[in-house]
Amino acid sequence: MITVEQVCEMVQKKLRGKNADETTLGAQTAFDDLGLSSLQVADIVYGIEDQLDIEFDPSRAADVKTIGDLVDLANSTAQLRA
């Protein structure tokens, strides 16, 4: 299981130098609003997959818009695997 706080920490690391200290992150934070490159977002996604030993369904992953969406997808995918 992964939490919103854990994903926020991952995102915060990617935001280094991009007003990271001024950015408030939470479940409703949209990835599009963060100014992250698609490579940085993919790195977060792959990190979660590795951490939970799961693989996201690409069609469901494409619908992820917010940090909360990603947490929900990760946890539901992990539950299916268990």
Buried (B, 14 or more C-beta within 10 A) or exposed (E): EBEBEBBBEBBEEBBEEEEBEEBEBEBEBEBEEBEBEEEBBEBBBEBBBEEBEBEBEEEEBEEBBBBBBBBBBBBEBBEEEE
